[in-house]
């Protein structure tokens, strides 16, 4: 049995039984996270650390709604390191980990819910 990187309990609570809402949120999540991960990878090449932190901030709420606590905490850690601590040590590695695990999460959702690749 595969280990799920997500838990839809929070999303289920918000949706209050509206499966269409959940479906729309999953589609939006897959599209947005895929785009944000590509953005982080691009920002990393140009060492745009503030842009990485801002994107991590956006991703944090997505991960929270999907019950992915580890990714939520990692995104917040990246944001905090850059914006509050002004400490870039390890941010590139954390960004790589966020992108890799975020991609695994997206792929898991696409497989589990039969979601097509975003155009």
HELIX and SHEET records of a PDB file:
HELIX    1   1 UNK A    9  UNK A   15  1                                   7    
HELIX    2   2 UNK A   19  UNK A   45  1                                  27    
HELIX    3   3 UNK A   49  UNK A   65  1                                  17    
HELIX    4   4 UNK A   69  UNK A   79  1                                  11    
HELIX    5   5 UNK A   80  UNK A   84  3                                   5    
HELIX    6   6 UNK A   91  UNK A  113  1                                  23    
END                                                                             
